[in-house]
Amino acid sequence: MFLEFMSLGRHLAMVWSVVIVGVLGPLHYFLHRSTSTDPAQFLSMTSYNGLILAHLPRSQQLLLTWGHVVAVWYLVVSSCWLIYLAQLRFLVHRFNWLKHIPPPRATTLLVENLPKECRSDDALRVYFARLFGPQSIVQAYVVRRTERLRKLFTDVETTASRLHLEEVRQPGRECPCGSEVDKGLLRSTLVDLKAEVSKEQKKVEEAVQQMDLKVCSSAGFVTFTSRRMCMLALSPQYRADASQFTTTMPPDPEDVIYQDLAKDPEVRAGGVLTAGALLLLIFIIWAPMIATFLDKVEPFIVSVQNPQARHLLQGVMRTGVLKMFMSCLPTLFMAIIHNFLTLKAGAWAQLKLQDWFFAFQLVFILLVTTIVGTVLNVLEKLLAHPGEVVYILADALPGFSNFYINYILLSCFLQVFDLLRTMNLAKYLFWRGRNADPDEARDLSEPEDQDSDGMGSRMAKVAIHLVVCTVFASCCPVILLVAWLYFALGRYTYGFLVIFAETKKPDMGGAFWVKSLRHLFLGVLIYILLMVGLLSRTSPDREPMLCAFASILALGFGYLRFSSLSWEALPFEAVAEVDLQHREVSGEYRQPECGRPREGRRESVGKKSDGTH
């Protein structure tokens, strides 16, 4: 759905341009020409910034203000309608995806916050069999705490992988790992490790039978015989304490992070608090860091003698510095997510990253950068005068429209640059230099950096570009044309990368899409607040401002209509139909270290914590 979101952005920019670029742009240009004789750039002549209504005749004042009111309503109504239609198209794909989820994922529930008396396979199975009947339950599995077993299991697969590479290596060829090893020693080590794994597995299973809380966690999986029984088991509140037996649909069996599910609730809560403190720290210091860096490069820009070159360098440097600092954030966020938060699956880290990264971009790219140098000053203003948020936006944002046009244009260049896949190429050449064969070097050079180029980061970056062009649509209509170029170009560049070049990502079934649409609704809300503040500052009449503010009602109705489309689960009648169809079983909900080690290539231990392989 990433490519579909790019297409939606392109469609929105095109639809908005019909009225905003086609009407407001020429109107701004005409009014600038009639009120000023000073030569100005075409971009400035087509923007709202710089127009002084006091210098205009009454008829032109009314034409300008009511023209913007019409544009506000047009953008809000068209946005809500097109988002709703896009969500309807998405539901077709979503329900088709849900229908084709194979067992056991389609018939399994993830059950968390198990009480102590249900923390074993047998006890958990008996509990649900008592509620839904023994014939409805296939199996129950409680997540184990297996720190030592997991280490031994990893050693087995590492040793088996090294032995496999030695056995298939051609005589006289250097090993890709860079060191020669004795195959006989590897075989004997592998036998000893397997014996230790078997012994440790037996100890773990005995502890589970005895319901040892040092081994048995508060999370488990219950697999039912049919989708209907699984859906029925998903909805009820099982006990008076609603925090117990919380049920959700599970992630893909191959993507589950069992060691995170095995954490105690107290450990999870501590991780959340630590992550929140680190986020607050980044939130406070990030803007001053950007401002300090810009102050350092400003003397270099001023020293350029040619005015045109200095103006170009100033625009490129400011947007480039902002992009450079923003590109570091995903790596910091992923480090916090993986080290302090509890993730049920690797791909869910990308969902969390999408929320965090979009929020920080919204604050540091769109708000703080244009208002003041620090977040604390913004918060101080808002806490002292909450009702003045519209005036703060109106005073600060319009004057930065040219900056954001440069920002989007630079993003267009970076999209084309991404086609080179420079980091993957560098890793490929490195492994080829270590005498790895082409196929092996390609495997070792994939995937791309999942912090900056994962689905969560990409969706957040595309969403903030769409929000930027939404917010500045009326102030600077030309930005819609630049945004259309960005989305049209991105649809083809990322279309090639995602489909033909990059490794396949875990399928979240549209969760990134829904989050991005909610982010877009937020962008439309900021646009309304900006235009309300702008009209209240410039128009002598209150009616245009009130009419523009009333568009919030249309936005709220559109959001409620969008939210009424249930996408997370199949309708029950569709579940009943799918139950009649046969599906092949794919995977199982059991920790890898509790089964047999894989021979040859390291698959389970090679899986990334972000869900890629």
Helices and strands as residue ranges (DSSP letters): H 2-19, I 20-24, H 25-35, H 42-45, G 53-55, H 58-99, G 105-107, E 108-112, G 116-118, H 121-132, G 134-136, E 137-144, H 147-168, H 183-209, E 216-224, H 227-234, E 246-248, G 253-255, H 258-261, H 265-302, H 307-340, H 347-361, I 362-367, H 368-371, H 375-384, G 386-388, H 389-396, G 398-400, H 401-418, H 422-433, H 438-445, H 455-471, H 478-496, I 497-501, H 511-538, H 543-549, H 551-563, H 572-579, G 592-594
